[in-house]
């Protein structure tokens, strides 16, 4: 994975109003191939999706 810059700030309405979840509440476990959601819930599916820089697959 190539990271081109920091993730942008969450500017969604829910974030501004203090509702819902923000991206900061999620953690990616690259070695375990899962995501950990707020509240400690862990994803159970993982797959690779490759995209070219121009957005095509």
Secondary structure as the mmCIF struct_conf table of DSSP 4:
data_model
#
loop_
_struct_conf.conf_type_id
_struct_conf.id
_struct_conf.beg_label_comp_id
_struct_conf.beg_label_asym_id
_struct_conf.beg_label_seq_id
_struct_conf.end_label_comp_id
_struct_conf.end_label_asym_id
_struct_conf.end_label_seq_id
BEND BEND1 UNK A 5 UNK A 5
HELX_LH_PP_P HELX_LH_PP_P1 UNK A 6 UNK A 9
HELX_RH_AL_P HELX_RH_AL_P1 UNK A 13 UNK A 16
TURN_TY1_P TURN_TY1_P1 UNK A 17 UNK A 18
BEND BEND2 UNK A 20 UNK A 20
HELX_RH_3T_P HELX_RH_3T_P1 UNK A 23 UNK A 25
STRN STRN1 UNK A 27 UNK A 29
TURN_TY1_P TURN_TY1_P2 UNK A 30 UNK A 33
STRN STRN2 UNK A 34 UNK A 36
HELX_RH_3T_P HELX_RH_3T_P2 UNK A 38 UNK A 40
STRN STRN3 UNK A 42 UNK A 42
TURN_TY1_P TURN_TY1_P3 UNK A 53 UNK A 54
BEND BEND3 UNK A 55 UNK A 55
#
